[in-house]
Amino acid sequence: MPEQYCAQYVEASKQIADGLTQAGIQLGEHLKPLLDAMQPLFNAMDAAIKAQYPYYWRVKTRFPERFKTPCKVLTRGKRNNCLVQFMDGFRIITSRNYIRRWK
């Protein structure tokens, strides 16, 4: 899912560019390559997130606001449960079925 976050960054930059164009501010040709040049930076950011948080929350029924949020497993317990920590420090004990490893 880091590709999802990268896509969100690229989409946001395109929305900014479109908003400026609609407001009557034309983007110079020198800014378009800059947006394209930012793509490797977004990829590197996603790789860093993936390295620190190798899992993501995959369910919408429990904590729907955390859906597809990066997380990491701190400990594994018996009976298929684990202690999960999200990027903002929130921790929860949950079933291992609720998380998936990034592809």
BALUM-833246 format. One line per 5 residues: number of its first residue (from 0); for each residue z, y, x of N, C-alpha, C. Coordinates in pm, 1 decimal, always signed. Atoms other than C-alpha are relative to their C-alpha. Layout:
BEGIN
NUM	Z/Y/X/Z/Y/X/Z/Y/X | ...
This chain:
BEGIN
0	+0.0/-120.9/+76.9/+0.0/+0.0/+0.0/+0.0/+129.1/+82.1 | +15.0/-126.6/-71.4/-8.2/+250.1/+285.8/-133.7/+65.1/-29.5 | +129.0/-56.2/+35.2/-371.9/+290.9/+191.2/+13.4/+89.1/-122.1 | -23.7/-79.2/+119.8/-243.5/+421.5/-141.2/+54.1/+137.6/+37.5 | -55.3/-127.5/-41.1/-37.9/+691.4/+29.8/-104.1/+83.3/+73.7
5	+107.3/-69.5/-70.1/-329.6/+781.2/+255.2/-97.5/+57.8/-102.0 | +90.6/-46.2/+104.4/-551.7/+806.0/-50.9/+60.3/+117.5/-75.5 | -65.8/-111.5/+68.3/-293.8/+1033.6/-214.4/-10.9/+127.4/+82.9 | +13.3/-117.1/-86.0/-301.2/+1269.2/+86.7/-141.9/+54.9/-5.3 | +139.1/-42.8/+1.7/-679.1/+1278.3/+89.5/-33.7/+61.1/-134.8
10	+25.7/-52.2/+134.0/-691.7/+1329.4/-286.3/+63.9/+137.3/-18.2 | -66.8/-130.5/+10.1/-440.1/+1614.1/-263.2/-78.0/+107.1/+75.1 | +77.2/-99.5/-75.8/-644.8/+1787.3/+6.3/-129.9/+34.3/-72.0 | +122.3/-27.4/+75.2/-958.5/+1750.5/-206.5/+30.2/+85.9/-122.5 | -37.9/-81.9/+115.2/-775.1/+1893.4/-509.2/+25.8/+143.9/+41.5
15	-22.7/-135.2/-51.4/-665.7/+2190.5/-299.5/-133.6/+69.1/+25.0 | +132.2/-56.5/-27.6/-1022.7/+2243.3/-185.6/-71.7/+35.0/-129.8 | +64.0/-26.4/+128.9/-1151.8/+2216.7/-543.6/+65.0/+118.7/-70.1 | -70.9/-112.1/+62.1/-882.0/+2455.5/-667.0/-38.7/+132.5/+62.7 | +42.2/-122.8/-67.4/-977.7/+2711.8/-405.0/-141.5/+37.9/-39.6
20	+137.9/-26.4/+39.4/-1342.9/+2674.7/-498.0/-5.1/+56.7/-141.1 | -2.9/-48.1/+137.8/-1266.1/+2724.1/-868.9/+57.5/+140.7/-8.3 | -59.5/-133.2/-1.2/-1059.7/+3031.6/-783.9/-93.9/+102.2/+63.9 | +96.1/-91.2/-58.1/-1364.6/+3182.5/-618.4/+9.2/+9.1/+151.0 | -13.3/-0.2/-145.2/-1259.3/+3110.2/-261.3/-82.3/-116.1/+52.4
25	+86.5/+104.6/-51.9/-1531.7/+2922.4/-84.6/+55.3/-53.0/+132.4 | -39.7/+60.4/-126.5/-1436.0/+2678.4/+186.7/-117.0/+10.8/+97.2 | +103.6/-6.5/-101.2/-1625.5/+2743.5/+501.6/-34.4/-139.2/+48.5 | +43.4/+129.6/-52.8/-1817.5/+2463.5/+660.9/+92.7/-48.2/+111.0 | -90.6/+39.6/-107.7/-1559.3/+2467.9/+940.6/+125.3/-70.2/-52.7
30	-118.7/+65.2/+55.5/-1281.0/+2347.6/+703.3/-27.0/-143.3/-45.4 | +31.1/+135.8/+44.8/-1460.4/+2038.9/+574.5/+17.7/-103.2/+111.5 | -27.9/+95.9/-108.1/-1461.1/+1867.0/+914.9/+149.3/-12.3/+30.4 | -144.4/+5.5/-22.0/-1094.1/+1958.3/+945.7/+65.5/-99.2/-95.7 | -54.5/+95.4/+97.1/-1015.6/+1767.5/+626.7/-36.7/-143.1/+38.3
35	+41.5/+133.6/-43.8/-1215.7/+1472.2/+757.4/+75.0/-42.2/+125.9 | -71.6/+31.3/-123.3/-1039.9/+1495.3/+1093.5/+145.5/-36.3/-27.0 | -139.0/+31.6/+34.4/-703.0/+1468.5/+917.8/+17.6/-145.9/-42.0 | -6.7/+139.0/+45.5/-787.0/+1117.1/+796.7/+70.5/-92.0/+100.1 | -74.0/+85.8/-93.7/-671.3/+944.3/+1120.8/+150.1/+30.4/+3.2
40	-141.9/-36.2/+5.2/-344.9/+1137.8/+1099.4/+67.3/-67.0/-118.3 | -55.5/+66.3/+117.7/-288.1/+1007.1/+748.0/+12.8/-149.8/+23.3 | -5.7/+143.0/-30.5/-368.1/+655.3/+868.0/+116.4/-31.2/+93.0 | -111.6/+20.5/-92.2/-116.0/+690.1/+1150.7/+133.4/+13.7/-72.7 | -123.0/-16.9/+77.8/+148.8/+815.9/+908.1/+26.8/-124.6/-84.3
45	-15.9/+119.9/+81.8/+86.1/+518.7/+681.7/+40.6/-119.7/+83.9 | -37.3/+110.0/-88.8/+109.9/+278.2/+974.8/+147.5/+11.1/+39.4 | -140.6/-19.8/-34.6/+445.4/+432.3/+1069.4/+91.3/-38.0/-116.2 | -78.1/+37.5/+118.0/+575.3/+393.8/+714.9/+2.0/-151.6/-14.5 | +11.0/+145.4/+12.9/+451.6/+34.8/+707.1/+84.9/-72.1/+103.7
50	-79.1/+63.0/-105.1/+625.7/-43.6/+1035.7/+149.7/+8.9/-30.0 | -142.8/-17.0/+28.6/+962.7/+94.9/+925.5/+41.4/-66.9/-129.7 | -30.4/+55.4/+131.8/+947.8/-21.7/+565.3/-108.0/-101.2/-36.1 | +107.7/+98.6/+14.4/+748.8/-347.8/+557.0/-19.1/-56.7/-141.3 | +9.7/+49.2/+137.7/+802.9/-411.0/+183.6/-20.9/+116.5/-95.2
55	+6.2/-99.9/+105.8/+739.1/-227.4/-142.3/+55.0/-59.9/-129.1 | -56.7/+39.8/+129.4/+904.5/-240.6/-485.9/-115.1/-24.0/-94.7 | +120.7/+36.5/+74.0/+661.5/-418.9/-714.8/+14.9/-6.0/-150.9 | -19.8/+14.5/+144.4/+815.0/-411.8/-1064.1/+19.5/+135.4/-66.3 | -17.6/-122.6/+77.4/+807.0/-144.8/-1332.4/+114.6/-11.2/-99.3
60	-101.8/+17.0/+103.2/+1066.7/-294.7/-1566.3/+138.6/+42.7/+46.1 | -129.2/-39.5/-55.8/+1362.3/-227.8/-1336.8/-25.6/+109.4/+103.4 | +23.9/-117.2/-83.5/+1371.8/+114.3/-1168.6/-149.3/+35.2/+4.8 | +143.6/-30.5/+2.5/+1021.0/+216.7/-1280.5/-39.5/+116.8/+89.7 | +31.2/-112.4/-88.6/+1044.9/+537.7/-1075.0/-17.6/-43.9/+144.4
65	+13.8/+54.1/-135.8/+1056.5/+317.6/-762.6/-124.2/-88.0/+15.5 | +118.3/+85.9/-4.0/+732.8/+133.1/-844.5/-88.7/+37.2/+118.3 | +82.9/-12.9/-120.2/+525.7/+84.6/-523.8/+62.0/+91.8/+104.8 | -70.0/-79.3/-99.7/+790.7/+266.0/-318.8/+32.7/-86.3/+120.7 | -31.6/+77.7/-120.6/+831.5/+151.4/+43.6/+150.4/-28.5/+9.8
70	-139.4/+38.6/-17.9/+1154.7/-34.9/+119.6/+9.1/-103.2/+112.3 | -20.9/+103.2/-101.1/+1307.9/-270.8/+371.9/+116.7/-86.7/-42.7 | -106.1/+95.5/+30.2/+1529.0/-577.4/+343.7/+103.7/+9.6/+110.8 | -107.8/-8.3/-98.1/+1865.1/-530.6/+513.4/+62.7/-136.5/+24.4 | -54.1/+136.0/-12.0/+2008.9/-875.8/+442.6/-56.4/-86.2/-111.0
75	+41.4/+97.6/+101.0/+1905.4/-1187.3/+259.4/+120.5/-84.2/-36.7 | -112.6/+80.0/+46.0/+2150.8/-1379.9/+49.5/-45.1/-132.0/-55.7 | +31.0/+127.7/+65.1/+2169.7/-1709.4/-126.7/-58.7/+28.8/-137.6 | +56.0/-7.3/+134.6/+2000.5/-1775.9/-457.2/-109.1/+106.3/-13.3 | +119.7/-84.4/+4.1/+1690.2/-1570.8/-372.4/+29.9/+148.0/-23.2
80	-27.7/-141.8/+13.3/+1858.6/-1228.8/-354.4/+1.6/+66.8/+136.7 | -0.2/-75.1/-125.1/+1856.0/-954.0/-93.3/+51.0/+141.5/-24.3 | -40.4/-139.7/+2.4/+1991.1/-608.9/-11.2/-118.8/+81.3/+48.9 | +119.2/-78.8/-28.0/+1705.4/-358.8/-18.1/+39.5/+145.9/+17.1 | -20.8/-142.7/-18.6/+1704.2/-3.7/+115.7/-133.8/+72.0/-8.6
85	+120.4/-80.6/+15.8/+1448.2/+258.3/+14.9/-0.2/+112.8/+102.0 | +15.5/-106.4/-98.2/+1324.4/+550.2/+222.6/+103.2/+110.5/-16.4 | -97.7/-106.5/+23.7/+1570.7/+791.2/+60.5/+144.4/-45.7/+19.0 | -133.9/+51.9/-26.9/+1869.8/+568.0/+148.9/+61.2/-77.4/-114.9 | -50.3/+74.1/+116.2/+1918.2/+416.6/-198.5/-3.2/-149.0/+29.8
90	-8.7/+145.0/-24.2/+2034.5/+54.8/-174.3/+26.8/-73.1/-130.6 | -19.5/+83.1/+118.8/+2027.1/-223.6/-430.8/-6.8/-146.8/+40.1 | +9.1/+145.8/-15.7/+2091.2/-596.7/-441.4/-88.1/-50.2/-112.8 | +98.3/+41.9/+99.7/+1801.9/-760.1/-618.2/-61.3/-133.9/+37.8 | +74.4/+122.3/-26.1/+1585.6/-1067.8/-643.2/-111.4/+28.2/+100.3
95	+109.8/-17.0/-95.3/+1335.6/-1118.0/-362.8/-135.5/-1.2/-69.2 | +125.3/-3.9/+75.9/+1072.1/-1157.1/-632.7/-40.9/+142.5/-33.8 | +28.4/-138.6/+37.5/+1096.4/-781.3/-695.1/-64.4/+79.9/+112.3 | +61.2/-70.4/-112.7/+960.3/-688.4/-353.0/-116.5/-82.7/+54.0 | +113.6/+66.2/-63.2/+636.8/-769.8/-173.0/-23.8/+65.2/+135.1
100	+37.4/-49.8/-132.6/+520.5/-733.9/+185.9/-134.7/+71.0/-11.7 | +128.4/-70.3/-2.6/+240.3/-483.3/+250.3/-110.6/-94.6/+45.4 | +115.1/+79.8/-42.4/-103.9/-640.5/+289.0/-68.1/+65.7/+116.1
